[in-house]
Amino acid sequence: MSDTQDVFAAASAELAHRHPQIGRLYEIAGPCVLRSPQVDEFTALARAIVFQQLTGKAAGTIWGRVVAVLDGSPTPQRVFDTPEDDLRAAGLSRNKAASIRDLAAKALDGSVPLTGMEQLPDDEIVARLSAVRGIGVWTAEMFLIFQLRRLDVWPIGDLGVRKGYARAFELAEVPSPKQLHTLGEDFRPFRTVGAWYCWRAVDTITPGATE
């Protein structure tokens, strides 16, 4: 087990101890596990842009075509040098093609420092990524969680987290983002783990749920 996995496992046990509701999910799903990143930071962000508002199958097909247009290796320079029409011919909308090119431009000029980004605090990463066309706060937060594996990210705009919190804590209504912001304070400094268990609450059948 890697050092990062050890940290997330310990955080999972801590939240399970603090909150019986998380404890029940812990018994079912085990400790929070985030797999190691499979691609570099630029590729992860470009792929996130392509996948926005598309089904997984359709997005995967388009992403494969984009990678092929980029000779199998998406890099900022290669994207920047590729005409927008070529990206659109791969299936990207005009907005998404422009977004990926904007990401490439900002990576090249240092506005989005993909090398050494792991050294920046969460808030600064969100601010820099949100300045890229087509990347909002939610996409930046998913990048923090799944690419950089940050421990204390609380995506209040994520509907799955909101629904999962309501289910896990037996709330009558799904909390608003503002309400969820306050509710998440109890999970500090392990809010990523809290979010992971909220996701598990809506995709895991809990004991008694079918009775």
Backbone as JSON, one array per atom type, in Angstrom:
{
  "sequence": "MSDTQDVFAAASAELAHRHPQIGRLYEIAGPCVLRSPQVDEFTALARAIVFQQLTGKAAGTIWGRVVAVLDGSPTPQRVFDTPEDDLRAAGLSRNKAASIRDLAAKALDGSVPLTGMEQLPDDEIVARLSAVRGIGVWTAEMFLIFQLRRLDVWPIGDLGVRKGYARAFELAEVPSPKQLHTLGEDFRPFRTVGAWYCWRAVDTITPGATE",
  "N": [[0.84, -1.2, 0.0], [0.57, 2.22, -0.87], [2.03, 5.31, 0.41], [0.14, 7.38, 0.18], [-2.26, 5.95, -0.02], [-2.25, 4.8, 2.49], [-2.66, 7.06, 4.06], [-5.26, 7.84, 3.27], [-6.66, 5.59, 4.05], [-6.33, 5.7, 6.84], [-7.64, 8.1, 7.34], [-10.2, 7.39, 6.59], [-10.88, 5.52, 8.57], [-10.84, 7.21, 10.76], [-12.97, 9.03, 10.22], [-15.05, 7.19, 10.19], [-15.07, 6.45, 12.83], [-15.76, 8.87, 14.05], [-18.31, 9.44, 13.01], [-21.19, 7.63, 13.11], [-22.81, 7.2, 10.87], [-21.07, 7.32, 8.7], [-19.53, 5.25, 9.51], [-21.17, 3.01, 9.06], [-21.19, 2.92, 6.27], [-18.51, 2.54, 5.88], [-18.18, -0.05, 6.81], [-19.39, -1.44, 4.78], [-18.26, -0.56, 2.3], [-15.58, -0.39, 2.82], [-12.28, 1.13, 3.3], [-11.66, 4.42, 1.93], [-10.58, 4.51, -1.37], [-8.52, 5.79, -3.79], [-7.49, 5.47, -6.98], [-4.19, 5.43, -8.43], [-3.16, 8.17, -10.51], [-3.74, 7.8, -14.0], [-2.89, 9.15, -16.19], [-1.07, 12.08, -17.35], [-1.17, 15.49, -15.98], [-2.06, 17.45, -17.88], [-3.29, 15.9, -19.88], [-5.31, 14.73, -18.34], [-6.92, 16.96, -17.73], [-7.64, 17.9, -20.28], [-9.08, 15.7, -21.2], [-11.16, 15.75, -19.34], [-12.53, 18.03, -20.16], [-13.48, 17.19, -22.68], [-15.24, 15.17, -21.89], [-17.31, 16.45, -20.61], [-20.77, 16.83, -20.14], [-21.52, 14.73, -21.79], [-22.39, 11.34, -22.64], [-20.65, 8.5, -21.3], [-19.78, 6.61, -23.25], [-20.03, 7.94, -25.76], [-18.38, 10.15, -25.29], [-15.95, 8.85, -24.85], [-15.42, 7.8, -27.39], [-15.09, 10.14, -28.93], [-12.93, 11.28, -27.57], [-10.94, 9.4, -28.12], [-10.61, 9.84, -30.86], [-9.66, 12.45, -30.8], [-7.2, 12.11, -29.5], [-5.95, 10.59, -31.45], [-5.76, 12.47, -33.54], [-3.89, 14.06, -32.38], [-1.61, 12.61, -32.68], [-1.43, 10.52, -30.87], [-0.43, 11.46, -28.49], [-1.36, 13.7, -26.31], [-0.26, 16.86, -25.81], [0.5, 20.13, -24.5], [1.86, 21.77, -26.44], [1.45, 20.34, -28.81], [-1.34, 20.39, -29.03], [-1.7, 23.15, -29.23], [-0.49, 23.64, -31.65], [-2.15, 22.4, -33.4], [-4.64, 22.89, -35.79], [-7.8, 24.39, -35.07], [-9.95, 23.48, -36.55], [-9.2, 20.88, -37.18], [-9.39, 19.64, -34.71], [-12.11, 19.89, -34.31], [-13.02, 18.3, -36.35], [-12.58, 15.86, -35.27], [-14.7, 15.52, -33.69], [-15.24, 17.31, -31.69], [-17.1, 19.97, -30.21], [-17.39, 23.44, -31.18], [-16.98, 25.06, -28.92], [-15.71, 23.29, -27.11], [-13.39, 22.6, -28.49], [-12.17, 25.12, -28.57], [-11.83, 25.45, -25.84], [-9.97, 23.44, -25.11], [-7.79, 24.31, -26.57], [-7.37, 26.73, -25.31], [-6.66, 25.85, -22.77], [-4.24, 24.62, -23.45], [-2.76, 26.86, -24.31], [-2.6, 28.35, -21.93], [-1.21, 26.56, -20.36], [1.22, 26.57, -21.66], [2.05, 29.23, -21.36], [2.35, 29.39, -18.68], [0.29, 30.14, -17.01], [-1.36, 28.13, -16.15], [0.33, 26.1, -14.37], [1.42, 23.2, -15.13], [3.56, 21.63, -14.5], [4.79, 21.0, -11.4], [2.46, 21.69, -10.17], [1.42, 20.3, -8.06], [2.51, 21.4, -5.84], [1.12, 23.64, -5.21], [-1.43, 25.34, -3.26], [-4.81, 24.17, -2.65], [-6.88, 26.12, -3.17], [-5.63, 27.95, -4.86], [-5.07, 26.39, -7.09], [-7.66, 25.76, -7.94], [-8.54, 28.34, -8.61], [-6.78, 29.03, -10.7], [-7.27, 27.02, -12.62], [-9.97, 27.45, -13.08], [-9.9, 29.72, -14.54], [-9.48, 28.93, -17.08], [-11.02, 28.56, -20.18], [-14.05, 26.82, -20.25], [-13.51, 25.22, -18.05], [-14.75, 24.75, -14.94], [-15.47, 25.3, -11.43], [-16.27, 22.81, -10.39], [-15.05, 20.9, -12.12], [-12.39, 21.52, -11.62], [-12.25, 20.81, -8.93], [-12.69, 18.03, -9.1], [-10.37, 17.36, -10.39], [-8.51, 17.98, -8.4], [-9.19, 15.99, -6.55], [-9.08, 13.43, -7.89], [-6.86, 13.45, -9.59], [-4.72, 14.8, -8.29], [-5.15, 13.82, -5.81], [-5.94, 15.08, -3.35], [-6.62, 15.62, 0.09], [-8.6, 17.07, 1.43], [-10.95, 18.09, 0.05], [-14.08, 19.42, -0.77], [-16.68, 19.04, -2.63], [-19.19, 20.98, -3.05], [-21.01, 21.53, -5.03], [-21.58, 19.2, -6.28], [-23.97, 16.95, -7.28], [-24.23, 14.25, -6.64], [-22.79, 14.01, -4.24], [-24.32, 15.65, -2.61], [-26.81, 14.31, -2.64], [-25.97, 11.85, -1.61], [-25.08, 12.56, 0.93], [-27.51, 13.31, 2.1], [-28.82, 10.85, 2.08], [-27.1, 9.19, 3.6], [-27.11, 10.47, 6.08], [-29.72, 10.54, 6.64], [-31.51, 12.67, 5.94], [-34.4, 14.7, 5.38], [-34.58, 16.18, 3.08], [-32.59, 16.9, 0.18], [-29.58, 18.57, 0.78], [-28.84, 22.01, 0.08], [-26.17, 23.5, -1.93], [-25.05, 25.55, -0.31], [-25.88, 24.81, 2.25], [-24.63, 22.31, 2.39], [-21.99, 23.07, 2.42], [-21.65, 24.04, 5.03], [-22.32, 21.73, 6.5], [-20.26, 20.05, 5.83], [-18.12, 20.83, 7.36], [-17.69, 19.28, 9.59], [-16.26, 17.16, 8.65], [-13.68, 17.96, 8.2], [-10.14, 17.44, 8.66], [-10.58, 15.89, 6.38], [-12.26, 15.99, 4.12], [-12.44, 15.11, 1.47], [-12.56, 12.36, 1.76], [-14.97, 12.19, 3.13], [-16.67, 13.04, 1.06], [-16.28, 10.94, -0.73], [-17.5, 8.81, 0.63], [-20.1, 9.77, 0.62], [-20.67, 9.56, -2.09], [-20.54, 6.79, -2.25], [-22.78, 6.19, -0.77], [-24.94, 6.56, -2.43], [-24.52, 4.77, -4.45], [-24.26, 2.34, -3.36], [-25.92, -0.45, -2.03], [-27.42, -0.36, 0.97], [-27.63, -2.15, 4.13], [-30.85, -3.4, 4.73], [-32.05, -1.72, 2.92], [-33.62, -2.8, 0.91], [-35.66, -3.99, 2.18]],
  "CA": [[0.0, 0.0, 0.0], [1.38, 3.43, -0.97], [1.85, 6.26, 1.51], [-1.13, 8.09, -0.01], [-3.34, 5.03, 0.34], [-2.23, 4.68, 3.95], [-3.27, 8.27, 4.61], [-6.7, 7.79, 3.03], [-7.21, 4.52, 4.89], [-6.39, 6.2, 8.21], [-8.69, 9.12, 7.37], [-11.48, 6.67, 6.54], [-11.12, 4.96, 9.9], [-11.12, 8.32, 11.66], [-14.34, 9.51, 9.99], [-15.97, 6.12, 10.6], [-15.13, 6.53, 14.29], [-16.44, 10.11, 14.42], [-19.69, 9.5, 12.54], [-21.76, 6.3, 12.9], [-23.36, 7.1, 9.52], [-19.94, 6.96, 7.86], [-19.1, 3.94, 9.97], [-21.97, 1.98, 8.38], [-20.69, 2.84, 4.9], [-17.16, 1.99, 5.98], [-18.31, -1.5, 6.95], [-19.82, -1.99, 3.49], [-17.38, -0.21, 1.18], [-14.18, -0.4, 3.2], [-11.65, 2.45, 3.31], [-11.63, 5.2, 0.69], [-9.46, 4.17, -2.25], [-8.41, 6.55, -5.03], [-6.42, 4.84, -7.74], [-3.13, 6.32, -8.89], [-3.49, 8.78, -11.8], [-3.34, 7.0, -15.15], [-2.36, 10.04, -17.22], [-0.47, 13.32, -16.82], [-2.13, 16.53, -15.61], [-2.66, 18.09, -19.05], [-4.19, 14.93, -20.49], [-6.48, 14.59, -17.46], [-7.78, 18.14, -17.87], [-8.19, 17.9, -21.65], [-10.07, 14.63, -21.24], [-12.31, 16.21, -18.56], [-13.27, 18.96, -21.01], [-14.17, 16.41, -23.7], [-16.29, 14.34, -21.3], [-18.38, 17.25, -20.02], [-22.12, 16.83, -20.7], [-21.66, 13.66, -22.76], [-22.37, 10.02, -22.06], [-19.3, 7.96, -21.27], [-19.43, 5.95, -24.51], [-19.84, 8.95, -26.8], [-17.19, 10.94, -24.95], [-14.78, 8.02, -25.06], [-15.18, 7.72, -28.83], [-14.54, 11.43, -29.37], [-11.61, 11.44, -26.98], [-10.04, 8.56, -28.89], [-10.33, 10.53, -32.12], [-8.82, 13.62, -30.49], [-5.85, 11.59, -29.24], [-5.39, 10.2, -32.74], [-5.4, 13.7, -34.25], [-2.69, 14.58, -31.71], [-0.56, 11.6, -32.86], [-1.36, 9.61, -29.75], [0.19, 12.06, -27.3], [-1.84, 15.06, -26.08], [0.63, 17.76, -25.09], [0.11, 21.52, -24.77], [2.41, 22.28, -27.7], [0.81, 19.65, -29.93], [-2.69, 20.95, -29.15], [-1.58, 24.54, -29.67], [-0.08, 23.64, -33.05], [-3.16, 21.73, -34.19], [-5.73, 23.8, -36.15], [-9.06, 24.12, -34.38], [-10.81, 22.7, -37.45], [-8.82, 19.47, -37.06], [-9.98, 19.16, -33.46], [-13.56, 19.8, -34.52], [-13.26, 17.15, -37.22], [-12.55, 14.67, -34.41], [-15.99, 15.41, -33.01], [-15.4, 18.32, -30.65], [-17.87, 21.17, -30.52], [-16.54, 24.63, -31.29], [-16.63, 25.51, -27.58], [-14.74, 22.38, -26.49], [-12.11, 22.76, -29.2], [-11.59, 26.37, -28.09], [-11.44, 25.25, -24.44], [-8.74, 22.66, -25.05], [-6.71, 25.17, -27.06], [-7.11, 27.72, -24.26], [-5.89, 25.13, -21.75], [-2.88, 24.45, -23.96], [-2.1, 28.17, -24.3], [-2.31, 28.73, -20.55], [-0.15, 25.67, -19.88], [2.48, 27.0, -22.27], [2.51, 30.53, -20.84], [2.56, 29.28, -17.23], [-0.9, 30.49, -16.22], [-1.71, 26.85, -15.52], [1.65, 25.46, -14.29], [1.19, 21.78, -14.98], [4.73, 21.08, -13.8], [4.88, 21.57, -10.07], [1.15, 22.09, -9.66], [1.15, 19.62, -6.79], [3.04, 22.21, -4.75], [0.23, 24.78, -4.97], [-2.59, 25.04, -2.4], [-6.04, 23.84, -3.36], [-7.62, 27.3, -3.62], [-4.94, 28.55, -6.0], [-5.26, 25.5, -8.23], [-9.04, 25.96, -8.42], [-8.61, 29.66, -9.23], [-6.05, 29.01, -11.99], [-7.97, 26.16, -13.57], [-11.26, 28.05, -13.4], [-9.66, 30.79, -15.52], [-9.44, 28.31, -18.4], [-12.34, 28.45, -20.81], [-14.63, 25.49, -20.2], [-13.22, 24.53, -16.79], [-15.37, 25.41, -13.81], [-15.03, 24.9, -10.1], [-16.48, 21.37, -10.2], [-13.99, 20.18, -12.84], [-11.14, 21.75, -10.88], [-12.29, 20.0, -7.7], [-12.49, 16.63, -9.46], [-8.93, 17.25, -10.68], [-7.84, 17.92, -7.1], [-9.47, 14.72, -5.88], [-8.71, 12.2, -8.6], [-5.53, 13.54, -10.2], [-3.73, 15.16, -7.27], [-5.5, 13.06, -4.61], [-5.93, 15.95, -2.19], [-7.36, 14.98, 1.17], [-9.63, 17.89, 2.08], [-11.76, 18.77, -0.97], [-15.5, 19.21, -0.48], [-17.37, 19.58, -3.81], [-20.56, 21.25, -2.64], [-21.88, 21.6, -6.19], [-21.75, 17.86, -6.86], [-25.29, 16.45, -6.88], [-24.06, 12.95, -6.02], [-22.37, 14.22, -2.86], [-25.47, 16.19, -1.89], [-27.79, 13.22, -2.46], [-25.38, 10.84, -0.74], [-25.1, 13.06, 2.31], [-28.89, 13.22, 2.58], [-29.15, 9.45, 2.33], [-26.28, 8.65, 4.69], [-27.47, 11.1, 7.34], [-31.17, 10.42, 6.76], [-32.15, 13.98, 5.88], [-35.67, 14.68, 4.66], [-34.37, 16.81, 1.79], [-31.19, 17.04, -0.26], [-29.1, 19.9, 1.17], [-28.35, 22.92, -0.95], [-24.72, 23.66, -1.84], [-24.71, 26.38, 0.84], [-26.06, 23.98, 3.45], [-23.62, 21.27, 2.4], [-20.72, 23.7, 2.82], [-21.61, 24.05, 6.5], [-22.34, 20.36, 6.99], [-18.97, 19.41, 5.59], [-17.1, 21.25, 8.31], [-17.43, 18.18, 10.53], [-15.37, 16.18, 8.03], [-12.3, 18.46, 8.11], [-9.46, 17.8, 7.4], [-10.68, 14.72, 5.49], [-13.53, 16.15, 3.41], [-12.44, 14.26, 0.28], [-13.02, 11.04, 2.21], [-16.4, 12.34, 3.38], [-17.34, 13.07, -0.25], [-16.21, 9.58, -1.29], [-18.54, 8.0, 1.27], [-21.39, 10.25, 0.12], [-20.85, 8.9, -3.39], [-20.84, 5.38, -1.99], [-24.12, 6.07, -0.2], [-25.94, 6.51, -3.5], [-24.29, 3.67, -5.4], [-24.13, 1.12, -2.58], [-27.15, -0.86, -1.36], [-27.14, -0.51, 2.4], [-28.47, -3.18, 4.78], [-32.22, -2.99, 5.0], [-32.6, -0.8, 1.91], [-34.58, -3.5, 0.06], [-36.63, -4.67, 3.03]],
  "C": [[0.88, 1.24, 0.0], [1.13, 4.32, 0.24], [0.52, 6.99, 1.41], [-2.3, 7.21, 0.38], [-3.41, 4.83, 1.85], [-2.93, 5.87, 4.6], [-4.78, 8.24, 4.44], [-7.36, 6.69, 3.86], [-7.35, 4.98, 6.34], [-7.49, 7.25, 8.35], [-10.06, 8.47, 7.36], [-11.85, 6.12, 7.9], [-11.49, 6.06, 10.89], [-12.55, 8.83, 11.47], [-15.37, 8.46, 10.39], [-16.14, 6.12, 12.12], [-15.93, 7.75, 14.74], [-17.94, 10.05, 14.15], [-20.23, 8.09, 12.31], [-22.31, 6.11, 11.48], [-22.26, 6.72, 8.53], [-19.44, 5.56, 8.23], [-19.86, 2.81, 9.27], [-21.49, 1.8, 6.94], [-19.29, 2.24, 4.86], [-17.21, 0.47, 6.06], [-18.66, -2.16, 5.62], [-18.75, -1.8, 2.41], [-15.9, -0.28, 1.52], [-13.6, 1.01, 3.19], [-11.7, 3.11, 1.94], [-10.38, 4.83, -0.1], [-9.56, 5.03, -3.51], [-7.23, 5.98, -5.81], [-5.39, 5.88, -8.17], [-3.52, 6.91, -10.24], [-2.93, 7.96, -12.96], [-2.71, 7.84, -16.26], [-1.75, 11.27, -16.55], [-1.55, 14.38, -16.63], [-2.81, 17.14, -16.83], [-3.67, 17.15, -19.71], [-5.46, 14.77, -19.66], [-7.45, 15.76, -17.63], [-8.42, 18.2, -19.26], [-9.3, 16.86, -21.77], [-11.33, 15.06, -20.48], [-13.17, 17.17, -19.38], [-14.08, 18.19, -22.05], [-15.37, 15.69, -23.11], [-17.45, 15.14, -20.72], [-19.67, 17.12, -20.83], [-22.31, 15.8, -21.82], [-21.76, 12.32, -22.02], [-20.97, 9.45, -22.17], [-18.87, 7.35, -22.6], [-19.14, 6.96, -25.61], [-18.57, 9.77, -26.55], [-15.92, 10.14, -25.2], [-14.41, 7.9, -26.52], [-14.53, 9.0, -29.35], [-13.14, 11.63, -28.83], [-10.58, 10.59, -27.74], [-9.65, 9.2, -30.21], [-9.43, 11.74, -31.9], [-7.38, 13.17, -30.27], [-5.19, 11.19, -30.55], [-4.94, 11.41, -33.55], [-4.1, 14.28, -33.69], [-1.54, 13.54, -31.74], [-0.35, 10.74, -31.62], [-0.79, 10.19, -28.47], [-0.29, 13.49, -27.11], [-0.84, 15.86, -25.24], [0.18, 19.19, -25.37], [0.61, 22.03, -26.12], [1.72, 21.64, -28.9], [-0.61, 20.16, -30.13], [-2.63, 22.35, -29.72], [-1.26, 24.61, -31.17], [-1.12, 23.01, -33.97], [-4.3, 22.7, -34.52], [-7.04, 23.4, -35.46], [-9.99, 23.27, -35.25], [-10.48, 21.21, -37.38], [-9.39, 18.85, -35.78], [-11.49, 18.98, -33.61], [-13.9, 18.61, -35.41], [-13.23, 15.84, -36.43], [-13.84, 14.5, -33.63], [-16.21, 16.44, -31.92], [-16.31, 19.45, -31.13], [-16.89, 22.34, -30.63], [-16.08, 25.09, -29.91], [-15.57, 24.61, -26.94], [-13.38, 22.45, -27.17], [-11.41, 24.03, -28.72], [-11.1, 26.22, -26.65], [-10.12, 24.5, -24.33], [-7.55, 23.49, -25.55], [-6.36, 26.25, -26.02], [-6.32, 27.09, -23.12], [-4.44, 24.98, -22.19], [-2.11, 25.77, -23.9], [-1.71, 28.57, -22.87], [-1.25, 27.81, -19.92], [1.2, 26.12, -20.41], [2.99, 28.32, -21.7], [2.67, 30.53, -19.31], [1.38, 29.69, -16.38], [-1.44, 29.28, -15.48], [-0.42, 26.03, -15.48], [1.53, 23.96, -14.06], [2.38, 21.06, -14.35], [4.84, 21.77, -12.45], [3.56, 22.01, -9.48], [0.86, 21.48, -8.3], [1.66, 20.4, -5.59], [2.13, 23.38, -4.4], [-0.9, 24.38, -4.04], [-3.85, 24.85, -3.23], [-6.72, 25.07, -3.96], [-6.95, 27.93, -4.84], [-5.1, 27.69, -7.25], [-6.66, 25.69, -8.81], [-9.15, 27.29, -9.15], [-7.93, 29.66, -10.61], [-6.79, 28.17, -13.03], [-9.3, 26.78, -14.0], [-11.12, 29.21, -14.38], [-9.58, 30.25, -16.94], [-10.86, 28.2, -18.94], [-12.83, 27.0, -20.72], [-14.32, 24.69, -18.95], [-13.83, 25.34, -15.66], [-14.86, 24.86, -12.5], [-15.15, 23.39, -9.91], [-15.38, 20.56, -10.88], [-12.66, 20.32, -12.12], [-11.11, 20.91, -9.61], [-12.11, 18.52, -8.0], [-11.01, 16.37, -9.79], [-8.14, 17.15, -9.37], [-8.0, 16.54, -6.45], [-8.81, 13.55, -6.61], [-7.35, 12.25, -9.28], [-4.45, 13.82, -9.16], [-3.97, 14.44, -5.94], [-5.34, 13.89, -3.34], [-6.94, 15.44, -1.16], [-8.56, 15.76, 1.66], [-10.39, 18.74, 1.06], [-13.22, 18.42, -0.74], [-16.32, 19.83, -1.61], [-18.85, 19.81, -3.57], [-21.53, 21.33, -3.82], [-22.16, 20.25, -6.82], [-23.06, 17.25, -6.35], [-25.18, 15.09, -6.2], [-23.66, 13.06, -4.56], [-23.56, 14.73, -2.04], [-26.52, 15.11, -1.62], [-27.26, 12.17, -1.48], [-25.36, 11.28, 0.71], [-26.51, 12.93, 2.89], [-29.26, 11.78, 2.91], [-28.39, 8.91, 3.53], [-26.73, 9.2, 6.05], [-28.98, 11.22, 7.52], [-31.85, 11.78, 6.86], [-33.43, 13.88, 5.06], [-35.52, 15.25, 3.25], [-32.89, 16.86, 1.46], [-30.7, 18.44, 0.1], [-28.67, 20.72, -0.04], [-26.83, 22.99, -0.87], [-24.29, 24.49, -0.62], [-24.82, 25.58, 2.14], [-24.97, 22.91, 3.54], [-22.26, 21.83, 2.8], [-20.57, 23.68, 4.34], [-21.54, 22.63, 7.06], [-20.98, 19.68, 6.84], [-17.88, 19.8, 6.57], [-16.73, 20.13, 9.28], [-16.47, 17.14, 9.96], [-13.92, 16.67, 7.92], [-11.39, 17.67, 9.02], [-9.49, 16.67, 6.38], [-11.94, 14.81, 4.63], [-13.59, 15.36, 2.11], [-12.99, 12.88, 0.63], [-14.51, 11.09, 2.5], [-17.19, 12.35, 2.08], [-17.38, 11.68, -0.86], [-17.28, 8.69, -0.68], [-19.94, 8.48, 0.89], [-21.67, 9.64, -1.25], [-21.22, 7.43, -3.2], [-22.27, 5.21, -1.48], [-25.19, 5.98, -1.28], [-25.68, 5.42, -4.52], [-24.1, 2.33, -4.69], [-25.47, 0.79, -1.93], [-26.82, -1.12, 0.11], [-28.06, -1.56, 3.01], [-29.85, -2.64, 5.07], [-32.87, -2.15, 3.93], [-33.66, -1.48, 1.05], [-35.67, -4.19, 0.87], [-37.95, -3.86, 3.1]]
}
